[in-house]
């Protein structure tokens, strides 16, 4: 794909180590890259380092935000800059309607702005070509955290995985592979059938009050509140809860604290534990998406779907 992005100007705003590897690949592909919120490192030689967001988004064909996008106040997520990068409504409105804005997951206010101003906001975290490869570093990191925090081995432990999406499936397979007694809780009959086919124990959400008391390790992958205070009251006090769902997660963390439970929220694990791999996953997918979007002016996409 070398030089396929020749003549294309891309703004990369904020982010973490993943963006370092992504930008280096974009440069190799011939893109002109404007950045803000990233350090001046040798891997980024050739970039245009900008001082403010208005300068960064001027005269670009595509904009790439971090996978986590912004916080709920509109500040771009960045691991390198102490200065706030506020993605204001005025800045958002100034982006030409034909310029695609890529990010992993958008906060609700960004989706509303995109619909109101008819911008091309494209969420990529749920695309198979990104989500499936990303499930590998996510699962590895999750198991690493469990190994560090549990006083017992994963092998032989009673482990519960909530959800059987891309991350849930990869996690269940890895946990089973290292000897955990793995129960996967899912909703769809076809998923329950696949869980059993994999040699795992299948459970439904109606059975959680029976499943949770036996668990040494509980991993939630579902981005809605599944572990409510009532359900948490059934959890063993010695258990560890790891929530890898998009913030704010699927656990009532205040209730967990009141109940004396060890519950942690760990979103964006690929960027924390395997940024090179995660950056290259983005680099393998985003150039194709950028080229397809800039060659099809006039479409308005929110959440990866035409709206």
Secondary structure by P-SEA (a helix, b strand, c coil): cccccccbbbbbccccaaaaaaaaaaaaacccccccccccccccccccccccccccccccccccccccccccccccccccccccccccaaaaaaccccbbbbbccccaaaaaaaaaaccbbbbccccccccccaaaaaaaaaaaaaaacccccccccbbbbccccaaaaaaaaaaaaaccbbbbbbccaaaaaaaaaacbbbbcccccccccccccbbbbccccccccaaaaaaccccbbbbbccccccccaaaaaaaaccbbbbbccccccccaaaaaaaaaacaaaaaaaaaacccccccccccc
